[in-house]
Amino acid sequence: MTARVAWITVAPVKGMALEQHSEVQLELFGVPGNRRFHVIGDDGRLLNGKQLGELQQITPTWNEEDRTLILRFPDGRVAEGTVELDGPVTTSFYGREVDGRVVDGPWAEALTEFVGRDLRLVQASAAGDAVDRGPASVSVLSTGSLEAMREAAGTREPIDPRRFRMLFGVEGVDPHEEDSWIGRRVRIGEAEVAFEGNVGRCIVTSRHPETGVRNLPTLDVLAEYREQVETTERLPFGVWGTVSEPGRVRLGDAVTPA
């Protein structure tokens, strides 16, 4: 079976529900609109699904062209409007400083009410800056790896790929075959990605992708069955790289290592 793109997911707001796409334009900075916004607390620190699993219950919709943002909450409430920016703020992304502007409008109040603590919404100044590993980073996970985890976890139910919040899924390769792409260039649809390392996993992956409730010990499973893997990051599951050639990527497109 030829390796092909199995899913495409984008997060307009870091930590909130993912959008499923049938195609995206992969630019040198990544996918437009991906992780365009993030959430901070009253102390200015980044907050996401690690600390606030309930953020995954919120469904965001972002239109880059007319700058409209909609947040839909599980109780039916909606916060929407045209994004206007307030004062500058710098957020630490795991030791990397990301400049942005606080978003003015109804979203902070709605978020604060929903989670029960003061929150602010921030838009990164540059597209792609608020992706974990920086601008241009692309993450990939294979369906074979998901099946290997299911077996290691001893569960009958398929493991929902949304747990891992990866940009692209790939079918038609062996479990963890994507690890062999590190240090190589891989054509994904019309684009090309230079893979640089493993994606180390965190507690977010243990949370149900819709409720945010912890219900699968993914880190324990990885620690047991991938303990001997030579890796660039702890608890590896999937790989990441940078865009070496922009282009369109569609569901079903071929994935071809160089």
ZAPAZA-332262 format. One record per atom (N, C-alpha, C, CB): x, y, z. Coordinates in steps of 0.02 Angstrom, whole numbers, padded with zeros to 5 digits, always signed. Each point is the difference from the previous one (the first is absolute). Glycine has a CB too. Example, Ala and Ser with C-alpha at 12.3 -4.5 7.8 and 13.67 -1.06 7.14 Angstrom:
BEGIN
+00660-00284+00390;-00045+00059+00000;+00045+00060+00000;-00095-00059+00062;+00077+00112-00098;+00042+00059+00003;-00039+00055+00037;+00059-00032-00108;
//
This chain:
BEGIN
+00042-00060+00000;-00042+00060+00000;+00044+00062+00000;-00092-00061+00061;+00078+00107-00106;+00037+00063-00003;-00016+00043+00061;+00000-00005-00126;+00052+00035+00154;-00010+00045+00057;-00039+00061-00023;+00107-00039+00055;-00160+00056-00018;-00042+00056-00019;-00022+00040+00062;-00040-00065-00100;+00020+00127+00087;-00025+00043+00054;-00067-00026+00023;+00062+00100-00047;-00067-00116+00112;-00061-00029+00028;-00044+00051+00036;+00061-00106+00012;-00030+00158+00015;-00039+00054+00032;+00041+00064+00000;-00061-00083+00072;+00025+00138-00067;+00031+00066+00006;-00038+00037+00055;+00035+00004-00124;-00002+00015+00178;-00033+00036+00054;+00038+00064+00017;-00044-00109+00046;+00005+00161-00034;+00027+00066+00015;-00034+00026+00063;+00022+00024-00123;+00015+00010+00165;-00027+00031+00061;+00005+00075-00005;+00033-00101+00068;-00088+00136-00083;+00003+00074-00002;+00022+00030+00066;-00090-00002-00085;+00068-00029+00141;+00020+00022+00067;+00035-00057+00035;-00097+00082+00007;+00158-00071+00014;+00039-00053+00032;-00037-00026+00061;+00107+00053-00041;-00115-00120+00045;-00032-00032+00056;-00074-00013-00008;+00084+00054+00067;-00116-00022-00117;-00071-00009-00011;-00012-00054-00053;-00022+00120+00031;-00041-00134-00046;-00018-00054-00046;+00034+00011-00068;-00110-00015+00059;+00124-00042-00092;+00031+00001-00065;-00051+00007-00056;+00093-00070+00046;-00072+00100-00101;-00040+00002-00061;+00026-00054-00047;-00023+00124+00013;-00023-00161-00044;+00018-00049-00051;-00001+00034-00069;-00047-00096+00071;+00100+00087-00109;+00003+00031-00066;+00009-00054-00054;+00048+00105+00050;-00074-00091-00109;+00011-00045-00056;+00062+00020-00040;-00123-00020-00006;+00144+00083+00014;+00062+00023-00032;+00024+00064+00034;-00035-00052-00110;+00100+00064+00107;+00030+00061+00027;+00057+00022-00045;-00032-00034+00118;+00048+00097-00113;+00059+00026-00034;+00057+00002+00051;-00071+00069-00082;+00123-00106+00069;+00058-00001+00045;+00050+00051-00024;-00018-00123+00026;+00025+00177+00013;+00047+00054-00017;+00066-00011+00037;-00096+00080-00018;+00144-00038+00004;+00065-00006+00034;-00007+00010+00076;+00056+00041-00104;-00108-00004+00126;-00011+00009+00071;-00048-00051+00029;+00022+00121-00016;-00048-00167-00025;-00049-00049+00023;-00067+00011-00033;+00059-00008+00109;-00113-00014-00076;-00067+00006-00028;-00031+00065+00026;-00014-00126-00006;-00010+00170-00039;-00033+00061+00022;-00058-00015+00048;+00033+00055-00108;-00036-00019+00163;-00054-00009+00047;+00013-00052+00054;-00074+00034-00089;+00128-00073+00082;+00014-00051+00050;+00033+00031+00061;+00011-00086-00091;-00040+00073+00152;+00025+00028+00062;+00007+00077-00006;+00062-00108+00025;-00111+00138-00057;+00003+00074-00009;-00010+00036+00066;-00043-00014-00116;+00009-00018+00163;-00013+00030+00065;+00022-00048+00055;-00097+00066-00047;+00111-00038+00106;+00013-00041+00059;-00028+00036+00061;+00104-00049-00053;-00106+00012+00108;-00032+00025+00061;+00054+00009+00054;-00109-00058-00030;+00104+00113+00067;+00045+00012+00056;-00040+00014+00063;+00089+00044-00078;-00059-00055+00136;-00031+00017+00063;+00015+00071+00020;+00007-00119+00034;-00031+00139+00025;+00011+00068+00022;+00073+00015+00017;-00116+00000+00044;+00157-00054-00039;+00072+00009+00011;+00039+00001-00065;-00013-00055+00110;-00022+00050-00167;+00032+00003-00065;+00027-00067-00025;+00028+00115+00027;-00038-00168+00011;+00027-00065-00021;-00048-00035-00048;+00061-00008+00109;-00030-00029-00155;-00038-00040-00048;-00041-00053+00036;+00088+00021-00088;-00151-00029+00067;-00043-00052+00026;-00029-00040-00058;-00028+00070+00102;+00026-00136-00094;-00029-00042-00052;-00033-00061+00032;+00087+00039-00085;-00092-00093+00047;-00034-00059+00026;+00035-00035+00057;-00044-00013-00112;+00108+00028+00123;+00035-00030+00057;-00033+00023+00065;+00107-00003-00064;-00118+00068+00069;-00029+00029+00061;-00076+00003-00002;+00104+00066+00014;-00131-00055-00074;-00072+00012-00008;-00028-00047-00053;+00014+00121+00035;-00028-00183-00016;-00026-00047-00048;-00067+00021-00030;+00059-00088+00062;-00097+00128-00024;-00066+00022-00025;+00004+00045-00060;-00041-00011+00115;+00100+00038-00131;+00007+00041-00060;-00018-00041-00062;+00089+00068+00056;-00078-00134-00054;-00014-00042-00058;-00074-00007-00015;+00104-00061+00026;-00146+00083+00021;-00072+00000-00011;-00023+00060-00041;-00013-00061+00108;+00058+00109-00119;-00018+00062-00036;+00019-00008-00074;+00017+00070+00105;-00064-00055-00149;+00012-00006-00072;+00012+00069-00030;-00071-00105-00005;+00131+00118-00020;+00015+00065-00030;-00008-00002-00076;+00078+00024+00094;-00098+00033-00122;-00001+00010-00073;+00032+00067-00014;-00105-00071-00015;+00157+00071-00027;+00037+00061-00015;+00002+00011-00074;+00069-00015+00103;-00086+00076-00124;+00004+00020-00070;+00055+00052-00006;-00123-00025-00021;+00178+00006-00010;+00058+00044-00005;-00014+00062-00043;+00074-00099+00014;-00116+00090-00064;-00013+00055-00047;-00040+00057+00032;+00004-00083-00093;-00059+00066+00126;-00041+00054+00029;+00011+00008+00076;-00085-00021-00089;+00132-00019+00115;+00022+00005+00070;-00058-00011+00050;+00089+00079-00038;-00132-00125+00021;-00054-00017+00047;+00018-00064+00038;-00085+00055-00076;+00072-00055+00141;+00013-00057+00042;-00063-00019+00037;+00121+00035+00013;-00137-00099-00014;-00059-00027+00035;+00024-00054+00048;-00077+00027-00098;+00056-00022+00161;+00012-00054+00048;-00068-00027+00021;+00109+00053+00041;-00119-00118-00052;-00062-00033+00020;+00013-00043+00061;-00041+00000-00120;+00002+00012+00173;+00009-00035+00063;-00050-00058+00005;+00040+00107+00054;-00023-00158-00014;-00043-00060+00002;-00070+00012+00027;+00103-00064+00014;-00113+00119+00023;-00067+00015+00026;-00042+00039-00049;+00047-00001+00114;-00020+00012-00176;-00038+00036-00051;+00018+00073-00007;-00089-00080+00021;+00126+00107+00027;+00020+00071-00005;+00049+00009-00058;-00018+00016+00124;+00016+00044-00153;+00045+00017-00055;+00030+00069+00013;-00068-00070-00082;+00133+00075+00074;+00034+00065+00002;+00029+00012-00069;+00028-00010+00125;-00048+00065-00157;+00023+00011-00068;+00008+00075-00014;-00057-00106-00036;+00094+00120-00016;+00010+00069-00020;+00061+00008-00044;-00055+00037+00105;+00069+00024-00123;+00060+00016-00039;+00057+00014+00048;-00069+00047-00095;+00125-00079+00083;+00056+00006+00046;+00032+00069-00004;+00021-00123-00011;-00017+00155+00068;+00036+00063+00008;+00055-00012+00052;-00102+00071-00030;+00160-00043+00018;+00058-00014+00043;+00014+00057+00048;+00047-00071-00090;-00027+00052+00150;+00016+00048+00053;+00076+00000+00010;-00113-00018+00057;+00135+00024+00004;+00071+00009+00015;+00044-00060-00016;-00036+00078+00087;+00101-00066-00094;+00048-00054-00015;+00013-00044+00061;+00053+00074-00086;-00037-00136+00073;+00016-00047+00053;+00049-00052-00029;-00114+00017+00057;+00159-00041-00015;+00046-00053-00020;-00013-00062+00041;+00087+00086-00032;-00095-00142-00002;-00016-00064+00033;+00057-00048-00010;-00123+00019-00018;+00141-00054+00071;+00052-00051-00003;-00030-00066-00024;+00065+00058+00092;-00040-00082-00149;-00020-00065-00026;+00058-00048+00012;-00076+00053-00089;+00078-00082+00149;+00050-00050+00017;+00071+00027-00012;-00081-00090-00030;+00091+00152+00054;+00066+00032-00005;+00009+00044-00061;+00042-00096+00061;-00089+00094-00108;+00003+00043-00059;-00050+00057+00007;+00036-00098-00072;-00012+00160+00065;-00043+00058+00009;-00040+00015-00062;+00082+00046+00082;-00148-00039-00074;-00045+00014-00056;-00035+00067+00013;-00017-00125-00022;+00027+00173-00023;-00033+00065+00005;-00071-00005-00026;+00110+00058-00012;-00154-00021+00045;-00070+00001-00022;-00035+00061+00027;-00001-00124-00004;-00065+00125-00009;-00043+00054+00024;-00061-00031+00034;+00039+00079-00092;-00059-00049+00148;-00060-00022+00034;-00060+00014-00044;+00052+00021+00114;-00099-00068-00118;-00060+00008-00041;-00054+00034+00041;+00030-00103-00067;-00056+00158+00040;-00055+00037+00032;-00066-00029-00026;+00071+00106+00011;-00122-00108+00032;-00065-00025-00022;-00030-00046+00052;+00037+00010-00118;-00087-00049+00098;-00039-00040+00048;+00032-00065+00022;-00098+00049-00051;+00154-00069+00021;+00026-00067+00009;+00031-00010+00070;+00021-00005-00123;+00016+00053+00148;+00032-00008+00065;-00053-00010+00055;+00097+00070-00038;-00149-00030+00037;-00052-00006+00050;-00034-00069-00004;-00018+00125-00004;+00004-00147-00057;-00033-00065-00008;+00045-00057+00023;-00065+00047-00097;+00129-00043+00081;+00047-00052+00022;+00007+00000+00076;+00061+00011-00109;-00056+00048+00138;+00007+00006+00072;-00059-00031+00036;+00068+00104-00015;-00127-00089-00010;-00061-00027+00030;-00003-00076-00007;-00059+00107-00025;+00081-00132-00032;-00004-00072-00013;+00047-00041+00044;-00032+00027-00117;+00095-00004+00125;+00048-00040+00038;+00005+00021+00073;+00064-00015-00105;-00091+00074+00123;+00000+00021+00069;+00065+00032+00023;-00079-00089+00020;+00118+00115-00066;+00060+00037+00017;+00014+00051-00054;+00048-00098+00064;-00012+00151-00047;+00013+00053-00048;+00043-00023-00058;-00011+00083+00092;-00015-00075-00152;+00037-00019-00060;-00001+00058-00050;-00029-00121+00018;+00081+00123-00059;+00003+00048-00056;+00017-00038-00064;+00035+00095+00079;-00062-00070-00134;+00015-00029-00065;+00053+00043-00034;-00117-00050-00010;+00166+00018-00021;+00056+00035-00032;+00006-00024-00072;+00060+00012+00111;-00046+00036-00157;+00017-00019-00069;+00074+00012-00009;-00116+00030-00042;+00152-00082+00019;+00071+00007-00015;+00010+00051-00055;+00020-00119+00036;+00032+00158-00031;+00012+00053-00049;+00014-00028-00069;+00044+00072+00091;-00009-00128-00094;+00017-00031-00064;-00033-00068-00006;+00109+00062-00002;-00138-00076-00056;-00031-00065-00013;+00051-00055+00010;-00081+00052-00081;+00062-00105+00115;+00044-00057+00012;+00040+00004+00063;+00006-00011-00120;-00001+00070+00151;+00043+00007+00059;-00025-00041+00060;+00029+00114-00040;-00095-00123+00045;-00028-00033+00059;-00008-00076-00008;-00059+00105+00023;+00090-00134-00074;+00005-00072-00005;+00057-00021+00046;-00044-00003-00121;+00035-00053+00157;+00047-00018+00053;+00073+00004-00019;-00088-00073+00042;+00107+00045-00099;+00070-00003-00020;+00020+00055-00048;-00005-00121+00017;-00037+00173-00019;+00017+00060-00037;-00027+00002-00070;+00100+00005+00067;-00092+00052-00101;-00026+00009-00067;+00026-00054-00048;-00006+00123+00021;-00036-00142-00066;+00014-00048-00053;-00002-00072+00024;+00069+00085-00054;-00081-00097+00119;+00002-00070+00023;-00063-00037-00020;+00072+00034+00096;-00063-00096-00116;-00052-00045-00024;+00004-00064+00040;+00003+00051-00117;-00060-00076+00142;+00001-00062+00039;-00038-00055-00038;+00006+00066+00107;+00019-00127-00100;-00027-00057-00037;-00002-00062+00045;+00043+00047-00109;-00097-00084+00104;-00008-00063+00037;-00034-00050-00046;-00008+00061+00112;+00029-00124-00108;-00029-00051-00044;-00056-00038+00035;+00110-00010-00058;-00157-00015+00018;-00053-00041+00026;+00028-00066+00027;-00081+00052-00081;+00137-00074+00052;+00033-00061+00025;+00024+00009+00071;+00033-00028-00116;-00007+00088+00132;+00024+00014+00068;-00059+00001+00049;+00097+00066-00047;-00153-00039+00026;-00060-00001+00042;-00022-00071+00016;-00036+00110-00050;+00040-00154+00000;-00019-00069+00012;+00050-00034+00047;-00053-00004-00114;+00117+00020+00108;+00050-00028+00045;-00013+00022+00072;+00084-00001-00093;-00103+00064+00102;-00016+00024+00067;-00063-00036+00026;+00052+00112-00025;-00102-00121-00018;-00061-00034+00023;+00017-00069+00026;-00068+00064-00084;+00110-00101+00048;+00019-00066+00022;+00039+00002+00065;+00003-00037-00119;+00043+00086+00125;+00041+00006+00061;-00043+00019+00060;+00098+00032-00070;-00151+00007+00057;-00045+00021+00054;-00050-00054+00020;+00013+00117-00041;-00019-00169-00001;-00046-00054+00015;-00073+00019-00004;+00088-00047+00071;-00104+00093-00118;-00069+00021-00007;-00027-00022-00068;+00021+00099+00075;-00086-00113-00077;-00032-00021-00063;-00018+00060-00044;-00043-00101+00058;+00030+00157-00025;-00023+00059-00037;+00058+00034-00037;-00092+00016+00085;+00081+00006-00147;+00052+00038-00035;+00017+00063+00040;-00041-00044-00111;+00103+00064+00107;+00022+00060+00035;-00011+00060-00045;+00086-00065+00067;-00123+00113-00042;-00018+00060-00038;+00062+00041-00015;-00115+00001+00053;+00132+00010-00116;+00060+00038-00017;-00001+00072+00025;+00012-00072-00099;-00072+00098+00113;-00004+00070+00023;+00035+00010+00067;-00107+00011-00061;+00116-00066+00099;+00036+00006+00064;+00069+00032-00010;-00061-00102+00042;+00092+00089-00100;+00069+00018-00010;+00009+00066-00039;+00027-00122+00002;-00082+00150-00026;-00002+00068-00026;+00053+00012-00055;-00043+00038+00111;+00049-00088-00155;+00049+00004-00054;-00031+00030-00063;+00060-00100+00047;-00019+00136-00085;-00024+00031-00061;-00021-00051-00051;+00074+00097+00022;-00030-00146-00036;-00015-00050-00051;+00002-00070+00029;+00048+00075-00087;-00095-00117+00065;+00003-00071+00012;+00019-00035-00065;-00086+00008+00092;+00121-00064-00086;+00022-00037-00059;-00020-00074+00008;+00097+00081-00019;-00129-00108-00032;-00016-00071-00002;+00042-00035-00052;-00117+00025+00038;+00123-00091-00032;+00037-00038-00050;+00074-00009+00017;-00080+00041-00083;+00099-00029+00146;+00069-00013+00021;-00001-00043+00063;+00040+00111-00050;+00016-00143+00066;+00005-00042+00059;-00002+00043+00063;+00066-00085-00065;-00084+00054+00122;+00002+00037+00063;+00067+00034+00012;-00084-00081+00045;+00081+00145-00031;+00059+00041+00016;+00050+00005-00058;-00015-00034+00118;-00007+00017-00178;+00044+00009-00058;+00019+00073-00009;-00052-00099-00055;+00009+00144+00078;+00015+00072-00006;+00064+00019+00037;-00122+00022-00012;+00141-00061+00064;+00062+00014+00035;+00060-00001-00048;-00049-00050+00104;+00045+00007-00155;+00056-00007-00048;+00006+00060-00046;-00014-00123+00005;-00035+00169-00003;+00003+00059-00043;+00043+00055+00030;-00113-00030-00043;+00130+00025+00107;+00041+00052+00031;+00067+00005-00036;-00056-00020+00112;+00074+00080-00132;+00060+00012-00039;-00010-00006-00075;+00064-00042+00097;-00127+00031-00117;-00016-00007-00071;-00053+00050-00021;+00030-00121+00005;-00037+00131-00069;-00053+00041-00028;-00055-00045-00027;+00081+00092-00029;-00143-00072+00042;-00058-00041-00019;-00049+00045-00038;+00016-00078+00100;-00037+00055-00158;-00051+00037-00038;-00069-00020+00026;+00075+00007-00103;-00114+00043+00122;-00068-00010+00024;-00045+00041-00046;+00036-00020+00122;-00072-00014-00166;-00038+00036-00050;+00047+00041-00043;-00100+00004+00076;+00085+00060-00084;+00042+00044-00042;+00058+00031+00041;-00100+00024-00072;+00099-00034+00137;+00050+00031+00044;+00056-00049+00017;-00089+00075+00047;+00142-00048-00018;+00055-00041+00024;+00019+00021+00070;+00043-00017-00118;-00031-00032+00161;+00017+00012+00070;+00066-00033+00017;-00123+00008+00030;+00167+00028+00004;+00063-00028+00025;-00010-00018+00073;+00070+00070-00082;-00070-00135+00096;-00015-00022+00069;+00062+00004+00044;-00089-00076-00045;+00078+00102+00106;+00055+00016+00044;+00001-00038+00065;-00002+00110-00051;-00056-00137+00074;+00002-00034+00064;-00065-00032+00018;+00084+00080+00036;-00083-00115+00021;-00060-00031+00028;-00042+00052+00035;+00060-00109+00014;-00124+00094-00006;-00045+00040+00040;-00007-00034+00068;-00064+00044-00103;+00091-00013+00155;-00007-00026+00067;-00070+00016+00026;+00124+00013+00021;-00155-00060+00014;-00070+00009+00019;-00006+00025+00072;-00031-00090-00080;-00027+00121+00093;-00015+00028+00066;-00068-00025+00023;+00071+00103-00024;-00093-00079+00082;-00061-00024+00032;-00063+00015-00041;+00056+00017+00109;-00052+00032-00156;-00058+00016-00042;-00025-00062-00036;+00043+00117-00015;+00003-00161-00006;-00020-00059-00039;-00042-00049+00040;+00103+00014-00067;-00101-00009+00132;-00041-00045+00042;-00072+00023+00005;+00102-00028+00065;-00117+00087-00091;-00067+00028+00007;-00044-00017-00060;+00049+00094+00067;-00112-00107-00054;-00048-00011-00054;-00003+00064-00043;-00069-00083+00071;+00074+00077-00137;+00006+00060-00043;-00062+00044-00003;+00079-00065-00065;-00135+00041+00091;-00060+00042+00000;-00018+00025+00070;-00040-00064-00098;+00051+00023+00149;-00018+00020+00068;+00058+00030+00039;-00086-00088-00001;+00147+00069-00018;+00059+00022+00037;+00012-00039+00064;-00019+00111-00047;-00020-00163+00059;+00008-00041+00060;+00053-00054-00013;-00121+00020+00032;+00165-00030+00017;+00052-00051-00007;-00030-00070+00004;+00085+00080+00050;-00077-00119-00104;-00031-00066-00001;+00042-00053-00034;-00108+00057+00001;+00172-00041-00018;+00044-00050-00029;+00072+00016+00021;-00078-00016-00100;+00113-00031+00132;+00068+00014+00026;+00053-00002-00055;-00035-00048+00110;+00030+00093-00158;+00045-00001-00058;+00074+00003+00020;-00091+00054-00067;+00107-00013+00117;+00070+00008+00018;+00028-00064+00031;-00019+00122+00018;-00021-00155+00023;+00022-00064+00028;+00010-00052-00054;-00061+00026+00106;+00015-00027-00155;+00006-00048-00055;+00063+00013-00040;-00126-00010-00006;+00138+00073-00011;+00060+00017-00038;+00064-00015+00039;-00065+00089-00058;+00064-00075+00123;+00059-00013+00041;+00017-00074+00001;-00028+00100+00070;-00023-00142-00076;+00011-00072+00003;+00021-00029-00067;-00082-00007+00091;+00043+00023-00145;+00015-00035-00062;+00048+00037-00046;-00112-00050+00009;+00128+00114+00005;+00050+00035-00041;+00060+00022+00042;-00093+00040-00075;+00102-00074+00130;+00053+00018+00047;+00070-00004-00030;-00074-00041+00091;+00085-00007-00137;+00067-00011-00027;+00013+00038-00065;-00002-00112+00054;-00046+00153-00075;+00007+00035-00064;+00050+00058+00006;-00118-00031-00030;+00164+00034-00018;+00046+00057-00003;-00041+00060-00026;+00103-00074-00020;-00103+00128+00057;-00048+00054-00015;+00030+00069+00013;-00093-00078+00029;+00065+00128-00062;+00023+00069+00011;-00040+00033+00057;+00033+00007-00121;-00091-00036+00140;-00041+00026+00054;-00028-00059+00039;-00029+00105-00066;+00014-00094+00131;-00027-00052+00042;-00069-00023-00024;+00065+00047+00096;-00080-00112-00085;-00065-00028-00016;-00021+00016-00072;-00032+00009+00121;+00070-00033-00170;-00012+00020-00069;-00061-00034-00031;+00122+00017-00011;-00160+00023-00026;-00057-00027-00036;-00016+00048-00057;-00047-00058+00103;+00072+00042-00163;-00005+00045-00057;+00064+00039-00010;-00123+00008+00019;+00125+00029-00074;+00060+00038-00018;-00018+00071-00022;+00059-00106-00033;-00010+00150+00034;-00011+00068-00023;+00057+00021-00046;-00064+00028+00106;+00047+00021-00149;+00050+00026-00045;-00018+00071-00020;+00024-00114-00042;+00015+00141-00004;-00012+00068-00024;-00014-00001-00075;+00074+00047+00091;-00111+00003-00113;-00020+00003-00071;+00060+00020-00042;-00119+00030+00033;+00139-00073-00078;+00055+00016-00046;-00026+00023-00068;+00071-00083+00059;-00134+00065-00074;-00031+00022-00063;-00075+00005+00012;+00091-00054-00071;-00120+00114+00063;-00072+00008+00012;-00041-00034-00055;+00022+00108+00059;-00086-00120-00043;-00044-00030-00050;-00066-00021+00032;+00100-00039-00065;-00145+00016+00022;-00066-00021+00022;+00003-00073+00023;-00056+00081-00080;+00022-00095+00135;-00005-00069+00025;-00073-00017+00009;+00112+00009+00059;-00133-00066-00088;-00069-00022+00001;-00005-00070+00030;-00026+00071-00102;-00032-00086+00130;-00013-00069+00022;+00011-00048-00057;-00083+00042+00085;+00118-00096-00072;+00013-00050-00052;+00062+00012-00040;-00120-00015-00005;+00152+00073+00014;+00063+00014-00036;+00054-00049+00020;-00031+00121-00007;+00075-00135-00040;+00056-00046+00014;+00051+00032+00047;-00017-00053-00113;+00047+00011+00154;+00054+00020+00046;+00061-00041-00020;-00081+00030+00098;+00133+00005-00122;+00057-00035-00031;+00066+00024+00029;-00067-00015-00104;+00101-00026+00144;+00067+00019+00025;+00050+00003-00057;-00026-00052+00110;+00073+00098-00105;+00051+00007-00052;+00051-00057+00007;-00015+00126-00002;
//
